[in-house]
């Protein structure tokens, strides 16, 4: 019988232990079968003896990265015969390397969940971005906790989506409430005849349009970017800008496939400003509805001195 494995990632004190305890305390999730908790770091929240007894869990601490091997996991499987496994991963260890490890044959990784402390996120993303990237890039669900009235949801969402576009993001307020925080005001006028996207706001607009494409359906938007590809018929082209993913050497295009009624003469790496009417269309590759700019006008531009996108 397959043993489901749940991997919890995130930095120390980001709320991993609390989330694991809440999950294991839910009777709909825990039917009384034995759970192996593999704790690779120890924060303020502990898995104490009463909790372990109540949830039919056994706790194993892993203090050194070198201990966590395929042979060690196989040993734990034979020793405890768990029905499910919860792993609290160390925020300073490589998730990518761990996922390359061979698990016991009956262990099946079913979900990777990450926790993020909204109050320390900016510090980590500015100073330890490559580590933040590795903690979040594989996650299916990311819980951003400890949000308050000063939390910039657009900053959090945009930076996380630049790392992991497919992750589900859940916001939790300081008192534990879910999804009860208002959206940030966007730095452009959605009701304007032409929505003018300033250079510094491109990243916020792109991520908002990715999350809420129908908000822009039928609207006219003006924005600047670099041409990165032109189709042979010259009636469509890809343009956009690059965002830092984990470091300055690792960037990702955040751009659009733009469509034109007539052929246009464009060259790769040219900078242009486009005025376009937005239509929401289904994309087979991404299996979702996306914003597609239909070009009304364009003009050549000088290259931006700072061409990388930031989500401040």
Long-range contacts (C-beta under 8 A, 24 or more apart in sequence): 1-106, 2-106, 2-107, 2-108, 3-77, 3-82, 3-83, 3-84, 3-85, 3-104, 3-106, 3-107, 3-108, 4-84, 4-85, 4-108, 4-110, 5-84, 5-85, 5-87, 5-103, 5-107, 5-108, 5-109, 5-110, 6-84, 6-85, 6-86, 6-87, 6-110, 6-111, 6-113, 7-87, 7-89, 7-95, 7-98, 7-109, 7-111, 7-112, 7-113, 8-86, 8-87, 8-88, 8-89, 8-113, 8-114, 8-115, 9-89, 9-91, 9-95, 9-112, 9-113, 9-114, 9-115, 9-135, 9-136, 9-138, 9-139, 10-89, 10-91, 10-114, 10-115, 10-116, 10-135, 11-91, 11-117, 11-120, 11-124, 11-131, 11-132, 11-135, 12-41, 12-43, 12-91, 12-92, 13-43, 13-44, 13-117, 13-120, 14-91, 14-115, 14-116, 14-117, 14-120, 14-145, 15-115, 15-117, 15-143, 15-145, 15-146, 16-43, 16-88, 16-89, 16-115, 17-43, 17-44, 17-45, 17-46, 17-47, 17-88, 18-45, 19-113, 19-115, 19-143, 20-47, 20-86, 20-88, 21-45, 21-47, 21-51, 23-86, 24-51, 24-55, 24-57, 24-86, 25-51, 25-54, 25-55, 30-55, 30-56, 32-56, 33-83, 33-84, 34-58, 34-80, 34-81, 34-82, 34-83, 35-82, 35-83, 35-84, 35-85, 35-86, 36-60, 36-76, 36-80, 36-82, 36-84, 36-85, 36-86, 37-85, 37-86, 37-88, 38-62, 38-76, 38-85, 38-86, 38-87, 38-88, 39-88, 40-68, 40-87, 40-88, 40-89, 40-90, 40-93, 41-88, 41-89, 41-90, 41-91, 57-86, 58-82, 65-90, 65-93, 68-93, 68-98, 68-101, 69-101, 70-101, 70-102, 70-103, 73-101, 73-103, 73-104, 73-107, 74-104, 77-104, 77-106, 77-107, 91-131, 91-135, 92-131, 94-134, 95-134, 95-135, 95-137, 95-138, 96-134, 96-137, 96-138, 99-138, 111-140, 111-141, 112-138, 112-139, 112-140, 112-141, 113-139, 113-140, 113-141, 113-142, 113-143, 114-139, 114-141, 114-142, 114-143, 114-167, 115-142, 115-143, 115-145, 116-142, 116-143, 116-144, 116-145, 116-156, 116-160, 117-145, 117-146, 118-144, 118-145, 118-146, 118-147, 118-148, 118-151, 118-156, 118-171, 119-146, 119-148, 119-151, 121-156, 121-159, 122-155, 125-159, 129-244, 129-246, 129-247, 130-246, 130-247, 132-163, 132-246, 133-163, 133-245, 133-246, 134-246, 136-160, 136-163, 136-164, 136-167, 137-163, 137-164, 138-164, 139-164, 139-167, 140-166, 140-167, 140-168, 141-167, 141-168, 141-169, 141-170, 142-167, 142-168, 142-169, 142-170, 143-170, 143-172, 144-169, 144-170, 144-171, 144-172, 145-172, 146-172, 146-173, 146-174, 147-171, 147-172, 147-173, 147-174, 147-181, 148-173, 148-174, 149-181, 151-181, 152-184, 153-181, 153-183, 153-184, 154-183, 154-184, 154-186, 154-204, 154-207, 154-208, 154-311, 155-184, 155-311, 155-312, 157-207, 157-211, 158-203, 158-204, 158-207, 158-311, 159-311, 161-207, 161-210, 161-211, 162-203, 162-207, 162-243, 162-244, 162-245, 162-252, 162-254, 162-309, 162-311, 163-245, 163-246, 165-210, 190-215, 190-216, 190-219, 193-220, 194-220, 194-221, 194-222, 194-275, 195-219, 195-220, 195-221, 195-222, 196-222, 197-221, 197-222, 197-223, 197-224, 199-224, 199-304, 200-310, 200-312, 202-241, 202-254, 202-309, 203-241, 203-243, 203-254, 203-309, 203-310, 203-311, 204-311, 206-240, 206-254, 206-255, 206-309, 207-254, 207-311, 209-278, 209-291, 210-290, 210-291, 213-280, 213-289, 213-290, 213-291, 214-280, 214-289, 216-278, 216-280, 216-291, 217-278, 217-279, 217-280, 218-277, 218-278, 218-279, 219-277, 219-278, 220-275, 220-276, 220-277, 220-278, 220-296, 221-275, 221-276, 221-278, 221-293, 222-273, 222-274, 222-275, 222-276, 223-273, 223-274, 224-271, 224-272, 224-273, 224-274, 224-301, 224-304, 225-255, 225-256, 225-271, 225-272, 225-274, 226-269, 226-270, 226-271, 226-272, 226-303, 226-307, 227-266, 227-267, 227-268, 227-269, 227-270, 227-271, 227-272, 228-253, 228-255, 228-268, 228-269, 229-268, 230-266, 230-267, 230-268, 233-263, 234-260, 234-263, 234-264, 234-265, 234-266, 235-259, 235-260, 235-261, 235-262, 235-263, 235-264, 236-260, 237-264, 237-266, 239-272, 239-274, 241-304, 241-307, 241-308, 241-309, 242-307, 242-308, 242-309, 243-308, 243-309, 243-310, 243-311, 244-308, 244-309, 244-310, 248-308, 251-308, 254-309, 256-291, 256-292, 256-293, 257-292, 258-292, 258-293, 258-294, 258-295, 259-292, 259-293, 259-294, 259-295, 260-294, 260-295, 261-294, 261-295, 264-295, 264-298, 270-300, 271-300, 271-301, 271-302, 271-303, 271-304, 272-298, 272-299, 272-300, 272-301, 273-298, 273-299, 273-301, 274-298
